[in-house]
Each structure stands twice: as C-alpha cells, then as structure tokens.
C-alpha cells in the first residue's frame, strides 16, 4: 500500500466458546462489504490467527480484516451510508464483538 493511505482494521479477538465462521466471512461478508463500498476500497486482506507468542497459546485474534482507502474522506463517504447494513451482517458469522482501528499507512 502507498504511504498516506487509510487502513481500516476490523479485529475479532479470540474468545473461548465463541464462534467465528471464517468461510462465511471470506465468501459472503467481505464481498458484500466490497460491493457496498465500491471503488473507494483500493485493497483488502483477511488474516486468520494461528497462534500467540507463547508455544501452544491461542492467537490474540481469530481473524483480522483490513480495508484500504486513498483518504479518510473516501472511507467516511463510502462506509458511513452503509454502516447499518454492514453491522447487521455480523451475527451471521460471529458472536465476537470486533475491535475497529483506523490507521494511516506510513511505510
């Protein structure tokens, strides 16, 4: 990604006894979000947590989704009108409350 782009990270913490449907997330939720946000999204990644720093410890996050935008304005203009529909889909794949972080790409 280019310096100055905006990265929106949606982090799903590992929680014992909570479900996360990675197949639904990758094949239904992410394409739905991409369709709603359109050309404002210049890149996206999905990462599955495999483990923590200590041997045999669980990953801090079961999944991380990242969306990249050229500017904060581009993110806000595309996401804002679609927030309700995007958030309404969360119960279809997870019981985990996501953590959202907005960052600026520096390198």
Phi, psi and omega in degrees: 000157182273149176303136179094345177295158177260131179246124176253114181255131176245111187253128180251100183298144173293129175223123179304140177069015175246145184262154173212118182265093184296324179298313178298316182303311184287323189260347180235306186294307183299314176298324177298313180299315179300319178295319180292322185273340174061219185291350178296330179277122180256355177184158179206147173220153172231132180235136176258129177289134181251331181181166178266187182290328179273147179305136177063016177269150180289156175296148177296326181233131178288330181203150174225127175248137182231133176240142181242138182228155180289332183206164176296321179299318178298317177299308184298318181292330181270320185281317184312306182292346184249002185305313184299315181293320179295312182293330180293340181276344184306315181297346179286343181226350184205149171260358185272134176280119183286155172253131181246133176229135175251127184228161172256132177287124181259329181227000000 
